[in-house]
Amino acid sequence: MNTICIMCPMGCPLEITESGNVIVVKGNTCKRGTDYGVQEYSAPKRVVTSLVHTETGKVVSVKTAELIDKKIIFNVLDALKNIRIKLPIKIGDVIIHNVCGSGVNIVATSSIE
Protein backbone atom coordinates (compact mmCIF):
# COMPACT_ATOMS: atom_id res chain seq x y z
CA MET A 1 0.00 0.00 0.00
CA ASN A 2 1.27 3.47 -0.85
CA THR A 3 0.15 6.67 0.86
CA ILE A 4 1.39 10.09 1.91
CA CYS A 5 2.15 10.74 5.56
CA ILE A 6 0.11 13.65 6.93
CA MET A 7 1.80 13.94 10.32
CA CYS A 8 3.93 16.95 9.34
CA PRO A 9 4.44 19.29 6.37
CA MET A 10 7.12 16.99 4.86
CA GLY A 11 4.47 14.74 3.29
CA CYS A 12 6.72 11.69 3.06
CA PRO A 13 5.65 9.07 0.50
CA LEU A 14 5.11 5.85 2.45
CA GLU A 15 5.26 2.29 1.20
CA ILE A 16 3.51 0.01 3.69
CA THR A 17 3.70 -3.77 3.51
CA GLU A 18 3.11 -6.71 5.79
CA SER A 19 5.78 -9.34 6.31
CA GLY A 20 4.39 -12.13 8.44
CA ASN A 21 2.85 -10.40 11.45
CA VAL A 22 5.02 -7.29 11.09
CA ILE A 23 3.90 -4.12 9.32
CA VAL A 24 6.85 -2.53 7.51
CA VAL A 25 6.82 1.20 6.71
CA LYS A 26 9.37 2.64 4.27
CA GLY A 27 9.90 6.19 3.06
CA ASN A 28 9.25 8.00 6.32
CA THR A 29 11.85 10.33 7.81
CA CYS A 30 10.67 10.14 11.43
CA LYS A 31 8.93 7.89 13.96
CA ARG A 32 5.63 9.73 13.48
CA GLY A 33 5.62 8.47 9.90
CA THR A 34 6.11 4.91 11.09
CA ASP A 35 3.27 5.23 13.60
CA TYR A 36 0.99 6.82 11.00
CA GLY A 37 1.80 4.13 8.44
CA VAL A 38 1.08 1.28 10.85
CA GLN A 39 -2.22 2.91 11.92
CA GLU A 40 -3.25 3.63 8.34
CA TYR A 41 -2.51 0.06 7.26
CA SER A 42 -4.06 -1.77 10.20
CA ALA A 43 -7.07 0.37 11.17
CA PRO A 44 -7.38 3.72 9.38
CA LYS A 45 -9.14 6.43 11.37
CA ARG A 46 -10.41 9.90 10.54
CA VAL A 47 -12.03 12.95 12.09
CA VAL A 48 -15.42 13.54 10.47
CA THR A 49 -16.67 17.10 9.97
CA SER A 50 -20.11 18.12 8.79
CA LEU A 51 -22.95 20.59 9.19
CA VAL A 52 -26.22 19.96 11.02
CA HIS A 53 -29.42 21.96 10.86
CA THR A 54 -30.96 23.75 13.80
CA GLU A 55 -34.71 23.97 14.39
CA THR A 56 -34.59 27.54 13.03
CA GLY A 57 -32.95 26.52 9.75
CA LYS A 58 -29.46 27.76 10.60
CA VAL A 59 -26.57 25.34 10.31
CA VAL A 60 -23.91 24.48 12.89
CA SER A 61 -20.54 22.95 12.10
CA VAL A 62 -19.77 19.73 13.97
CA LYS A 63 -17.03 17.11 14.15
CA THR A 64 -16.16 13.88 15.87
CA ALA A 65 -14.45 14.61 19.18
CA GLU A 66 -11.87 11.91 18.38
CA LEU A 67 -10.75 9.80 15.47
CA ILE A 68 -13.23 7.14 14.31
CA ASP A 69 -12.78 4.04 12.19
CA LYS A 70 -12.77 4.99 8.52
CA LYS A 71 -15.23 2.18 7.76
CA ILE A 72 -18.08 3.89 9.68
CA ILE A 73 -17.74 7.40 8.22
CA PHE A 74 -20.84 7.07 6.02
CA ASN A 75 -22.86 5.67 8.95
CA VAL A 76 -21.88 8.73 10.99
CA LEU A 77 -22.87 11.07 8.16
CA ASP A 78 -26.23 9.27 7.87
CA ALA A 79 -26.77 9.78 11.62
CA LEU A 80 -26.20 13.52 11.18
CA LYS A 81 -28.36 13.88 8.09
CA ASN A 82 -31.80 14.30 9.64
CA ILE A 83 -31.19 15.73 13.09
CA ARG A 84 -32.43 19.20 14.08
CA ILE A 85 -30.84 20.76 17.14
CA LYS A 86 -32.16 23.44 19.48
CA LEU A 87 -30.42 26.76 19.97
CA PRO A 88 -28.34 28.08 21.63
CA ILE A 89 -25.30 25.96 20.76
CA LYS A 90 -21.82 26.61 22.10
CA ILE A 91 -18.49 25.30 20.85
CA GLY A 92 -17.86 21.92 22.44
CA ASP A 93 -21.52 21.08 23.12
CA VAL A 94 -22.18 17.39 22.54
CA ILE A 95 -24.65 16.96 19.68
CA ILE A 96 -24.69 13.13 19.62
CA HIS A 97 -23.27 10.89 22.35
CA ASN A 98 -21.52 7.69 21.25
CA VAL A 99 -22.34 8.14 17.56
CA CYS A 100 -23.01 4.81 15.84
CA GLY A 101 -21.78 2.94 18.92
CA SER A 102 -18.24 4.18 18.27
CA GLY A 103 -17.64 5.54 21.76
CA VAL A 104 -17.00 8.95 20.17
CA ASN A 105 -19.20 12.03 20.53
CA ILE A 106 -20.18 14.53 17.86
CA VAL A 107 -19.46 18.06 19.13
CA ALA A 108 -20.25 21.56 17.89
CA THR A 109 -17.34 23.51 16.43
CA SER A 110 -19.18 26.82 16.31
CA SER A 111 -21.58 28.77 18.51
CA ILE A 112 -25.00 30.08 17.49
CA GLU A 113 -27.48 31.96 19.66
N, CA, C and O atoms as a GROMACS GRO file, in nm:
protein
  452
    1MET      N    1   0.085  -0.117   0.000
    1MET     CA    2   0.000   0.000   0.000
    1MET      C    3   0.090   0.123   0.000
    1MET      O    4   0.190   0.128   0.072
    2ASN      N    5   0.054   0.221  -0.080
    2ASN     CA    6   0.127   0.347  -0.085
    2ASN      C    7   0.036   0.459  -0.039
    2ASN      O    8  -0.083   0.462  -0.072
    3THR      N    9   0.092   0.552   0.038
    3THR     CA   10   0.015   0.666   0.086
    3THR      C   11   0.112   0.779   0.118
    3THR      O   12   0.234   0.760   0.113
    4ILE      N   13   0.059   0.893   0.150
    4ILE     CA   14   0.139   1.009   0.191
    4ILE      C   15   0.118   1.031   0.340
    4ILE      O   16   0.004   1.034   0.387
    5CYS      N   17   0.225   1.046   0.413
    5CYS     CA   18   0.215   1.074   0.556
    5CYS      C   19   0.164   1.216   0.576
    5CYS      O   20   0.209   1.309   0.509
    6ILE      N   21   0.069   1.233   0.667
    6ILE     CA   22   0.011   1.365   0.693
    6ILE      C   23   0.047   1.416   0.833
    6ILE      O   24  -0.016   1.510   0.882
    7MET      N   25   0.146   1.357   0.895
    7MET     CA   26   0.180   1.394   1.032
    7MET      C   27   0.262   1.523   1.043
    7MET      O   28   0.272   1.580   1.152
    8CYS      N   29   0.319   1.568   0.934
    8CYS     CA   30   0.393   1.695   0.934
    8CYS      C   31   0.394   1.750   0.792
    8CYS      O   32   0.349   1.681   0.699
    9PRO      N   33   0.443   1.870   0.772
    9PRO     CA   34   0.444   1.929   0.638
    9PRO      C   35   0.535   1.859   0.536
    9PRO      O   36   0.526   1.888   0.417
   10MET      N   37   0.622   1.768   0.580
   10MET     CA   38   0.712   1.699   0.486
   10MET      C   39   0.636   1.616   0.383
   10MET      O   40   0.678   1.609   0.268
   11GLY      N   41   0.526   1.555   0.423
   11GLY     CA   42   0.447   1.474   0.329
   11GLY      C   43   0.525   1.358   0.270
   11GLY      O   44   0.526   1.340   0.148
   12CYS      N   45   0.590   1.281   0.354
   12CYS     CA   46   0.672   1.169   0.306
   12CYS      C   47   0.586   1.065   0.233
   12CYS      O   48   0.479   1.028   0.281
   13PRO      N   49   0.634   1.016   0.118
   13PRO     CA   50   0.565   0.907   0.050
   13PRO      C   51   0.596   0.776   0.122
   13PRO      O   52   0.712   0.737   0.136
   14LEU      N   53   0.492   0.708   0.169
   14LEU     CA   54   0.511   0.585   0.244
   14LEU      C   55   0.475   0.464   0.161
   14LEU      O   56   0.378   0.464   0.085
   15GLU      N   57   0.556   0.360   0.177
   15GLU     CA   58   0.526   0.229   0.120
   15GLU      C   59   0.507   0.136   0.240
   15GLU      O   60   0.599   0.115   0.318
   16ILE      N   61   0.386   0.081   0.253
   16ILE     CA   62   0.351   0.001   0.369
   16ILE      C   63   0.321  -0.141   0.323
   16ILE      O   64   0.238  -0.163   0.235
   17THR      N   65   0.390  -0.237   0.384
   17THR     CA   66   0.370  -0.378   0.351
   17THR      C   67   0.360  -0.457   0.480
   17THR      O   68   0.392  -0.408   0.588
   18GLU      N   69   0.316  -0.581   0.465
   18GLU     CA   70   0.311  -0.671   0.580
   18GLU      C   71   0.400  -0.790   0.550
   18GLU      O   72   0.389  -0.853   0.444
   19SER      N   73   0.487  -0.820   0.644
   19SER     CA   74   0.578  -0.934   0.631
   19SER      C   75   0.554  -1.023   0.752
   19SER      O   76   0.603  -0.995   0.862
   20GLY      N   77   0.479  -1.130   0.731
   20GLY     CA   78   0.439  -1.213   0.844
   20GLY      C   79   0.340  -1.137   0.929
   20GLY      O   80   0.235  -1.095   0.880
   21ASN      N   81   0.371  -1.118   1.055
   21ASN     CA   82   0.285  -1.040   1.145
   21ASN      C   83   0.339  -0.900   1.167
   21ASN      O   84   0.289  -0.828   1.255
   22VAL      N   85   0.438  -0.858   1.090
   22VAL     CA   86   0.502  -0.729   1.109
   22VAL      C   87   0.464  -0.635   0.995
   22VAL      O   88   0.475  -0.670   0.877
   23ILE      N   89   0.420  -0.515   1.031
   23ILE     CA   90   0.390  -0.412   0.932
   23ILE      C   91   0.517  -0.331   0.911
   23ILE      O   92   0.574  -0.278   1.006
   24VAL      N   93   0.561  -0.322   0.786
   24VAL     CA   94   0.685  -0.253   0.751
   24VAL      C   95   0.651  -0.123   0.679
   24VAL      O   96   0.577  -0.123   0.580
   25VAL      N   97   0.705  -0.012   0.730
   25VAL     CA   98   0.682   0.120   0.671
   25VAL      C   99   0.814   0.172   0.618
   25VAL      O  100   0.913   0.179   0.692
   26LYS      N  101   0.817   0.208   0.490
   26LYS     CA  102   0.937   0.263   0.427
   26LYS      C  103   0.904   0.400   0.370
   26LYS      O  104   0.791   0.427   0.331
   27GLY      N  105   1.004   0.487   0.366
   27GLY     CA  106   0.990   0.619   0.306
   27GLY      C  107   0.972   0.730   0.406
   27GLY      O  108   0.985   0.847   0.371
   28ASN      N  109   0.944   0.696   0.530
   28ASN     CA  110   0.925   0.800   0.632
   28ASN      C  111   1.060   0.851   0.680
   28ASN      O  112   1.161   0.781   0.673
   29THR      N  113   1.061   0.975   0.729
   29THR     CA  114   1.185   1.033   0.781
   29THR      C  115   1.184   1.047   0.932
   29THR      O  116   1.281   1.094   0.991
   30CYS      N  117   1.074   1.006   0.997
   30CYS     CA  118   1.067   1.014   1.143
   30CYS      C  119   0.974   0.906   1.198
   30CYS      O  120   0.904   0.838   1.123
   31LYS      N  121   0.975   0.891   1.330
   31LYS     CA  122   0.893   0.789   1.396
   31LYS      C  123   0.744   0.816   1.377
   31LYS      O  124   0.665   0.722   1.370
   32ARG      N  125   0.705   0.943   1.369
   32ARG     CA  126   0.563   0.973   1.348
   32ARG      C  127   0.513   0.913   1.217
   32ARG      O  128   0.398   0.869   1.209
   33GLY      N  129   0.598   0.909   1.117
   33GLY     CA  130   0.562   0.847   0.990
   33GLY      C  131   0.542   0.698   1.003
   33GLY      O  132   0.452   0.641   0.943
   34THR      N  133   0.627   0.634   1.083
   34THR     CA  134   0.611   0.491   1.109
   34THR      C  135   0.478   0.465   1.179
   34THR      O  136   0.402   0.378   1.138
   35ASP      N  137   0.452   0.541   1.285
   35ASP     CA  138   0.327   0.523   1.360
   35ASP      C  139   0.205   0.546   1.272
   35ASP      O  140   0.108   0.471   1.277
   36TYR      N  141   0.210   0.652   1.190
   36TYR     CA  142   0.099   0.682   1.100
   36TYR      C  143   0.080   0.568   0.999
   36TYR      O  144  -0.033   0.526   0.974
   37GLY      N  145   0.189   0.520   0.942
   37GLY     CA  146   0.180   0.413   0.844
   37GLY      C  147   0.120   0.286   0.901
   37GLY      O  148   0.036   0.222   0.836
   38VAL      N  149   0.162   0.248   1.020
   38VAL     CA  150   0.108   0.128   1.085
   38VAL      C  151  -0.041   0.147   1.111
   38VAL      O  152  -0.121   0.057   1.083
   39GLN      N  153  -0.080   0.263   1.164
   39GLN     CA  154  -0.222   0.291   1.192
   39GLN      C  155  -0.304   0.290   1.062
   39GLN      O  156  -0.412   0.232   1.057
   40GLU      N  157  -0.252   0.354   0.960
   40GLU     CA  158  -0.325   0.363   0.834
   40GLU      C  159  -0.342   0.226   0.769
   40GLU      O  160  -0.443   0.200   0.704
   41TYR      N  161  -0.245   0.140   0.785
   41TYR     CA  162  -0.251   0.006   0.726
   41TYR      C  163  -0.344  -0.085   0.805
   41TYR      O  164  -0.424  -0.159   0.747
   42SER      N  165  -0.334  -0.081   0.937
   42SER     CA  166  -0.406  -0.177   1.020
   42SER      C  167  -0.549  -0.135   1.052
   42SER      O  168  -0.638  -0.220   1.052
   43ALA      N  169  -0.573  -0.009   1.080
   43ALA     CA  170  -0.707   0.037   1.117
   43ALA      C  171  -0.717   0.187   1.094
   43ALA      O  172  -0.706   0.265   1.188
   44PRO      N  173  -0.736   0.229   0.968
   44PRO     CA  174  -0.738   0.372   0.938
   44PRO      C  175  -0.850   0.445   1.012
   44PRO      O  176  -0.962   0.395   1.022
   45LYS      N  177  -0.818   0.562   1.062
   45LYS     CA  178  -0.914   0.643   1.137
   45LYS      C  179  -0.914   0.786   1.082
   45LYS      O  180  -0.815   0.832   1.025
   46ARG      N  181  -1.026   0.853   1.102
   46ARG     CA  182  -1.041   0.990   1.054
   46ARG      C  183  -1.125   1.071   1.152
   46ARG      O  184  -1.201   1.016   1.231
   47VAL      N  185  -1.109   1.203   1.146
   47VAL     CA  186  -1.203   1.295   1.209
   47VAL      C  187  -1.307   1.327   1.102
   47VAL      O  188  -1.272   1.356   0.988
   48VAL      N  189  -1.434   1.322   1.140
   48VAL     CA  190  -1.542   1.354   1.047
   48VAL      C  191  -1.594   1.493   1.080
   48VAL      O  192  -1.621   1.523   1.196
   49THR      N  193  -1.608   1.578   0.979
   49THR     CA  194  -1.668   1.710   0.997
   49THR      C  195  -1.791   1.720   0.909
   49THR      O  196  -1.797   1.660   0.802
   50SER      N  197  -1.888   1.797   0.956
   50SER     CA  198  -2.011   1.812   0.879
   50SER      C  199  -2.086   1.934   0.930
   50SER      O  200  -2.040   2.006   1.019
   51LEU      N  201  -2.203   1.955   0.873
   51LEU     CA  202  -2.295   2.059   0.919
   51LEU      C  203  -2.425   1.992   0.958
   51LEU      O  204  -2.468   1.896   0.895
   52VAL      N  205  -2.489   2.043   1.065
   52VAL     CA  206  -2.622   1.995   1.102
   52VAL      C  207  -2.715   2.115   1.110
   52VAL      O  208  -2.673   2.227   1.140
   53HIS      N  209  -2.842   2.090   1.084
   53HIS     CA  210  -2.942   2.196   1.086
   53HIS      C  211  -2.994   2.218   1.227
   53HIS      O  212  -3.002   2.126   1.308
   54THR      N  213  -3.028   2.343   1.256
   54THR     CA  214  -3.096   2.375   1.380
   54THR      C  215  -3.246   2.380   1.351
   54THR      O  216  -3.288   2.374   1.236
   55GLU      N  217  -3.326   2.389   1.457
   55GLU     CA  218  -3.471   2.397   1.439
   55GLU      C  219  -3.513   2.525   1.367
   55GLU      O  220  -3.622   2.531   1.311
   56THR      N  221  -3.426   2.628   1.369
   56THR     CA  222  -3.459   2.754   1.303
   56THR      C  223  -3.410   2.760   1.159
   56THR      O  224  -3.433   2.860   1.090
   57GLY      N  225  -3.344   2.655   1.113
   57GLY     CA  226  -3.295   2.652   0.975
   57GLY      C  227  -3.150   2.692   0.960
   57GLY      O  228  -3.092   2.673   0.853
   58LYS      N  229  -3.089   2.746   1.065
   58LYS     CA  230  -2.946   2.776   1.060
   58LYS      C  231  -2.868   2.646   1.063
   58LYS      O  232  -2.922   2.541   1.098
   59VAL      N  233  -2.741   2.653   1.025
   59VAL     CA  234  -2.657   2.534   1.031
   59VAL      C  235  -2.543   2.556   1.130
   59VAL      O  236  -2.496   2.668   1.149
   60VAL      N  237  -2.500   2.447   1.192
   60VAL     CA  238  -2.391   2.448   1.289
   60VAL      C  239  -2.286   2.349   1.242
   60VAL      O  240  -2.319   2.237   1.203
   61SER      N  241  -2.160   2.389   1.245
   61SER     CA  242  -2.054   2.295   1.210
   61SER      C  243  -2.027   2.202   1.328
   61SER      O  244  -2.027   2.244   1.444
   62VAL      N  245  -2.003   2.076   1.296
   62VAL     CA  246  -1.977   1.973   1.397
   62VAL      C  247  -1.862   1.884   1.352
   62VAL      O  248  -1.823   1.884   1.236
   63LYS      N  249  -1.809   1.807   1.447
   63LYS     CA  250  -1.703   1.711   1.415
   63LYS      C  251  -1.704   1.601   1.519
   63LYS      O  252  -1.764   1.614   1.626
   64THR      N  253  -1.637   1.492   1.486
   64THR     CA  254  -1.616   1.388   1.586
   64THR      C  255  -1.513   1.440   1.686
   64THR      O  256  -1.415   1.504   1.647
   65ALA      N  257  -1.536   1.413   1.814
   65ALA     CA  258  -1.445   1.461   1.918
   65ALA      C  259  -1.311   1.388   1.914
   65ALA      O  260  -1.211   1.438   1.966
   66GLU      N  261  -1.309   1.272   1.852
   66GLU     CA  262  -1.187   1.191   1.838
   66GLU      C  263  -1.189   1.124   1.702
   66GLU      O  264  -1.287   1.133   1.627
   67LEU      N  265  -1.080   1.058   1.670
   67LEU     CA  266  -1.075   0.980   1.547
   67LEU      C  267  -1.174   0.863   1.554
   67LEU      O  268  -1.194   0.805   1.660
   68ILE      N  269  -1.235   0.831   1.439
   68ILE     CA  270  -1.323   0.714   1.430
   68ILE      C  271  -1.273   0.623   1.319
   68ILE      O  272  -1.199   0.666   1.231
   69ASP      N  273  -1.315   0.498   1.324
   69ASP     CA  274  -1.278   0.404   1.219
   69ASP      C  275  -1.329   0.455   1.084
   69ASP      O  276  -1.444   0.496   1.071
   70LYS      N  277  -1.243   0.452   0.986
   70LYS     CA  278  -1.277   0.499   0.852
   70LYS      C  279  -1.398   0.425   0.795
   70LYS      O  280  -1.475   0.482   0.718
   71LYS      N  281  -1.415   0.298   0.832
   71LYS     CA  282  -1.523   0.218   0.776
   71LYS      C  283  -1.662   0.261   0.820
   71LYS      O  284  -1.761   0.219   0.760
   72ILE      N  285  -1.674   0.346   0.924
   72ILE     CA  286  -1.808   0.389   0.968
   72ILE      C  287  -1.838   0.536   0.934
   72ILE      O  288  -1.938   0.590   0.981
   73ILE      N  289  -1.753   0.598   0.855
   73ILE     CA  290  -1.774   0.740   0.822
   73ILE      C  291  -1.912   0.764   0.762
   73ILE      O  292  -1.982   0.856   0.805
   74PHE      N  293  -1.955   0.683   0.665
   74PHE     CA  294  -2.084   0.707   0.602
   74PHE      C  295  -2.199   0.681   0.698
   74PHE      O  296  -2.304   0.746   0.686
   75ASN      N  297  -2.184   0.589   0.792
   75ASN     CA  298  -2.286   0.568   0.895
   75ASN      C  299  -2.300   0.691   0.983
   75ASN      O  300  -2.411   0.731   1.018
   76VAL      N  301  -2.186   0.752   1.018
   76VAL     CA  302  -2.188   0.873   1.100
   76VAL      C  303  -2.256   0.986   1.023
   76VAL      O  304  -2.339   1.058   1.079
   77LEU      N  305  -2.223   1.002   0.897
   77LEU     CA  306  -2.287   1.107   0.816
   77LEU      C  307  -2.437   1.084   0.804
   77LEU      O  308  -2.514   1.180   0.807
   78ASP      N  309  -2.479   0.959   0.790
   78ASP     CA  310  -2.623   0.928   0.787
   78ASP      C  311  -2.689   0.966   0.919
   78ASP      O  312  -2.802   1.015   0.918
   79ALA      N  313  -2.622   0.943   1.031
   79ALA     CA  314  -2.677   0.978   1.162
   79ALA      C  315  -2.696   1.129   1.177
   79ALA      O  316  -2.785   1.174   1.249
   80LEU      N  317  -2.612   1.206   1.109
   80LEU     CA  318  -2.620   1.352   1.118
   80LEU      C  319  -2.722   1.412   1.021
   80LEU      O  320  -2.766   1.526   1.039
   81LYS      N  321  -2.758   1.336   0.921
   81LYS     CA  322  -2.836   1.388   0.809
   81LYS      C  323  -2.970   1.450   0.849
   81LYS      O  324  -3.006   1.557   0.799
   82ASN      N  325  -3.042   1.386   0.937
   82ASN     CA  326  -3.180   1.430   0.964
   82ASN      C  327  -3.202   1.489   1.102
   82ASN      O  328  -3.316   1.511   1.142
   83ILE      N  329  -3.096   1.516   1.177
   83ILE     CA  330  -3.119   1.573   1.309
   83ILE      C  331  -3.141   1.724   1.300
   83ILE      O  332  -3.088   1.790   1.211
   84ARG      N  333  -3.218   1.776   1.393
   84ARG     CA  334  -3.243   1.920   1.408
   84ARG      C  335  -3.215   1.953   1.553
   84ARG      O  336  -3.276   1.896   1.643
   85ILE      N  337  -3.123   2.045   1.576
   85ILE     CA  338  -3.084   2.076   1.714
   85ILE      C  339  -3.142   2.210   1.758
   85ILE      O  340  -3.167   2.299   1.677
   86LYS      N  341  -3.161   2.221   1.889
   86LYS     CA  342  -3.216   2.344   1.948
   86LYS      C  343  -3.104   2.442   1.977
   86LYS      O  344  -2.992   2.404   2.012
   87LEU      N  345  -3.136   2.569   1.962
   87LEU     CA  346  -3.042   2.676   1.997
   87LEU      C  347  -3.064   2.714   2.143
   87LEU      O  348  -3.172   2.689   2.195
   88PRO      N  349  -2.968   2.772   2.211
   88PRO     CA  350  -2.834   2.808   2.163
   88PRO      C  351  -2.739   2.689   2.165
   88PRO      O  352  -2.759   2.592   2.238
   89ILE      N  353  -2.636   2.697   2.083
   89ILE     CA  354  -2.530   2.596   2.076
   89ILE      C  355  -2.398   2.667   2.101
   89ILE      O  356  -2.372   2.774   2.047
   90LYS      N  357  -2.315   2.606   2.184
   90LYS     CA  358  -2.182   2.661   2.210
   90LYS      C  359  -2.075   2.562   2.161
   90LYS      O  360  -2.098   2.442   2.157
   91ILE      N  361  -1.961   2.615   2.126
   91ILE     CA  362  -1.849   2.530   2.085
   91ILE      C  363  -1.824   2.425   2.193
   91ILE      O  364  -1.815   2.457   2.311
   92GLY      N  365  -1.813   2.301   2.151
   92GLY     CA  366  -1.786   2.192   2.244
   92GLY      C  367  -1.909   2.120   2.294
   92GLY      O  368  -1.898   2.012   2.352
   93ASP      N  369  -2.029   2.177   2.272
   93ASP     CA  370  -2.152   2.108   2.312
   93ASP      C  371  -2.161   1.975   2.240
   93ASP      O  372  -2.132   1.965   2.121
   94VAL      N  373  -2.201   1.871   2.314
   94VAL     CA  374  -2.218   1.739   2.254
   94VAL      C  375  -2.351   1.736   2.180
   94VAL      O  376  -2.456   1.762   2.239
   95ILE      N  377  -2.346   1.704   2.053
   95ILE     CA  378  -2.465   1.696   1.968
   95ILE      C  379  -2.519   1.554   1.967
   95ILE      O  380  -2.640   1.534   1.978
   96ILE      N  381  -2.432   1.455   1.955
   96ILE     CA  382  -2.469   1.313   1.962
   96ILE      C  383  -2.366   1.243   2.050
   96ILE      O  384  -2.246   1.252   2.026
   97HIS      N  385  -2.414   1.172   2.151
   97HIS     CA  386  -2.327   1.090   2.235
   97HIS      C  387  -2.305   0.955   2.167
   97HIS      O  388  -2.399   0.896   2.113
   98ASN      N  389  -2.182   0.906   2.170
   98ASN     CA  390  -2.152   0.770   2.125
   98ASN      C  391  -2.209   0.741   1.985
   98ASN      O  392  -2.281   0.643   1.966
   99VAL      N  393  -2.177   0.826   1.890
   99VAL     CA  394  -2.234   0.814   1.756
   99VAL      C  395  -2.206   0.676   1.696
   99VAL      O  396  -2.092   0.630   1.694
  100CYS      N  397  -2.309   0.612   1.649
  100CYS     CA  398  -2.301   0.480   1.584
  100CYS      C  399  -2.231   0.376   1.670
  100CYS      O  400  -2.169   0.283   1.618
  101GLY      N  401  -2.241   0.390   1.802
  101GLY     CA  402  -2.178   0.294   1.892
  101GLY      C  403  -2.027   0.297   1.891
  101GLY      O  404  -1.962   0.202   1.934
  102SER      N  405  -1.970   0.407   1.842
  102SER     CA  406  -1.824   0.418   1.827
  102SER      C  407  -1.752   0.455   1.956
  102SER      O  408  -1.630   0.441   1.965
  103GLY      N  409  -1.828   0.503   2.055
  103GLY     CA  410  -1.764   0.554   2.176
  103GLY      C  411  -1.717   0.698   2.162
  103GLY      O  412  -1.657   0.753   2.254
  104VAL      N  413  -1.744   0.758   2.047
  104VAL     CA  414  -1.700   0.895   2.017
  104VAL      C  415  -1.822   0.985   2.005
  104VAL      O  416  -1.924   0.947   1.946
  105ASN      N  417  -1.811   1.106   2.060
  105ASN     CA  418  -1.920   1.203   2.053
  105ASN      C  419  -1.904   1.294   1.932
  105ASN      O  420  -1.793   1.316   1.883
  106ILE      N  421  -2.017   1.346   1.885
  106ILE     CA  422  -2.018   1.453   1.786
  106ILE      C  423  -2.032   1.583   1.865
  106ILE      O  424  -2.123   1.596   1.947
  107VAL      N  425  -1.943   1.680   1.840
  107VAL     CA  426  -1.946   1.806   1.913
  107VAL      C  427  -1.957   1.924   1.816
  107VAL      O  428  -1.915   1.917   1.701
  108ALA      N  429  -2.014   2.033   1.868
  108ALA     CA  430  -2.025   2.156   1.789
  108ALA      C  431  -1.888   2.223   1.779
  108ALA      O  432  -1.811   2.224   1.875
  109THR      N  433  -1.860   2.278   1.662
  109THR     CA  434  -1.734   2.351   1.643
  109THR      C  435  -1.758   2.499   1.620
  109THR      O  436  -1.667   2.574   1.587
  110SER      N  437  -1.884   2.541   1.639
  110SER     CA  438  -1.918   2.682   1.631
  110SER      C  439  -2.031   2.710   1.729
  110SER      O  440  -2.097   2.617   1.776
  111SER      N  441  -2.051   2.836   1.760
  111SER     CA  442  -2.158   2.877   1.851
  111SER      C  443  -2.262   2.956   1.775
  111SER      O  444  -2.230   3.037   1.688
  112ILE      N  445  -2.389   2.932   1.808
  112ILE     CA  446  -2.500   3.008   1.749
  112ILE      C  447  -2.601   3.034   1.859
  112ILE      O  448  -2.639   2.944   1.934
  113GLU      N  449  -2.644   3.159   1.868
  113GLU     CA  450  -2.748   3.196   1.966
  113GLU      C  451  -2.885   3.172   1.911
  113GLU      O  452  -2.984   3.198   1.979
   0.00000   0.00000   0.00000
